[in-house]
């Protein structure tokens, strides 16, 4: 899977550089770049300041980040076409979220490294999974349910 970004100049630089247009080129990037970027985001969550959410939340814990990285690397190998949204969670956790085919899956890596999940079916039924130790086979079955 590949994509590209368009490189451009701000309008004030077009005249200065004598550029014929605002667009200066196309820079290709690959899905590998996207997955690496997601991993780097999770690592950077560890550097959040205390109170990053405006309500006193601690930064993401090492255990939550490590679990999230394990899940992300598993997905990178096995479910390359299912890119998650990645976000820090108040309390020190990390969330990975997928939406596909009218279904959704939210995995939350808790501060202690345990994993909880919420699955939303096409009929909008919700199923929560109580915190459990990381089990990539269970994660794989949940991701399989997102597929058509």
C-alpha positions in Angstrom: 0.0 0.0 0.0 1.4 3.4 -1.0 0.2 7.0 -0.8 1.6 10.4 -1.4 1.7 13.9 0.1 1.6 17.0 -1.9 4.5 19.4 -1.2 3.5 23.1 -1.5 4.8 26.6 -0.9 3.0 29.2 1.1 1.7 32.0 -1.2 4.3 34.6 0.0 7.1 32.3 -1.0 5.7 31.6 -4.5 6.6 35.1 -5.7 9.9 35.2 -3.9 11.1 32.0 -5.4 9.6 32.5 -8.8 7.8 29.2 -8.5 5.2 28.6 -11.3 2.6 27.3 -8.9 2.0 26.6 -5.2 2.6 22.9 -5.7 6.2 21.9 -5.8 6.1 18.2 -5.9 4.8 14.9 -4.7 6.5 12.9 -2.0 5.5 9.2 -1.9 5.3 7.3 1.3 4.4 3.7 2.1 2.2 1.9 4.6 5.4 1.1 6.5 5.9 4.8 7.2 2.3 5.0 8.6 2.8 2.0 10.9 6.2 3.4 12.1 4.5 6.7 12.7 1.8 5.0 14.9 4.5 3.3 16.9 6.3 6.6 17.4 3.1 8.2 18.6 2.7 5.6 21.3 6.3 6.1 22.4 5.7 9.9 22.6 2.7 9.4 24.8 5.1 8.4 27.5 6.5 11.9 27.5 3.1 13.6 28.1 3.2 16.0 31.1 1.2 15.3 34.3 -2.2 16.8 33.7 -1.9 16.6 29.8 -5.7 16.2 29.6 -6.5 19.3 31.7 -7.8 17.1 34.5 -4.7 15.9 36.2 -4.2 12.7 34.3 -0.8 11.0 34.6 1.2 10.3 31.4 0.8 6.9 29.7 2.5 4.2 31.7 5.3 2.0 30.4 3.1 -1.1 30.8 0.2 0.4 28.7 2.6 1.6 26.0 4.4 -1.7 25.8 1.1 -3.6 25.5 -0.1 -1.1 22.8 3.1 -1.6 20.9 2.7 -5.4 21.0 -0.8 -5.2 19.6 0.2 -2.6 17.0 3.1 -4.8 15.8 0.9 -7.8 15.6 -1.6 -5.8 13.5 1.2 -4.6 11.3 2.2 -8.2 10.5 -1.2 -9.7 10.3 -3.8 -7.0 9.6 -1.8 -4.4 7.6 -4.9 -3.1 5.9 -6.7 -2.3 9.2 -5.0 0.9 10.5 -6.1 1.9 13.9 -6.6 5.4 15.4 -4.2 5.7 18.4 -4.8 8.0 21.4 -3.7 8.4 25.0 -6.4 7.7 27.6 -6.8 9.6 30.8 -5.5 7.6 33.7 -2.3 6.4 31.9 -3.6 4.1 29.2 -3.6 3.9 25.4 -6.5 3.3 23.1 -6.4 1.7 19.6 -9.6 2.0 17.6 -10.8 0.5 14.3 -14.0 1.2 12.4 -14.8 -1.0 9.4 -17.9 -2.2 7.6 -20.4 -0.6 10.2 -18.4 -2.3 13.0 -16.0 -0.9 15.5 -13.4 -2.2 18.0 -11.8 -0.2 20.8 -8.9 -1.8 22.6 -7.7 0.0 25.7 -4.4 -0.8 27.2 -4.8 -0.1 30.9 -2.1 1.5 33.0 -1.2 -1.9 34.4 -0.8 -3.4 30.9 -4.0 -5.3 30.9 -6.3 -5.1 27.9 -10.0 -4.2 27.8 -12.2 -4.1 24.7 -15.4 -2.8 23.4 -16.9 -4.3 20.2 -19.7 -2.6 18.3 -21.6 -4.8 15.8 -23.2 -3.7 12.6 -26.6 -3.7 14.5 -25.0 -1.4 17.1 -24.9 -4.0 19.8 -22.1 -3.4 22.2 -20.0 -6.1 23.9 -17.4 -5.2 26.5 -14.5 -7.4 27.4 -13.3 -7.3 31.0 -9.6 -6.6 31.5 -7.4 -9.5 30.6 -3.7 -10.1 30.0 -2.6 -9.6 26.5 -3.6 -12.5 24.2 -2.9 -11.8 20.5 -5.1 -14.7 19.5 -8.1 -13.0 21.2 -7.2 -9.7 19.6 -7.0 -11.5 16.2 -10.5 -12.9 16.6 -11.9 -9.5 17.5 -10.2 -8.0 14.5 -11.5 -10.8 12.2 -15.0 -9.7 13.2 -14.4 -6.3 11.6 -13.8 -8.0 8.2 -16.6 -8.4 5.8 
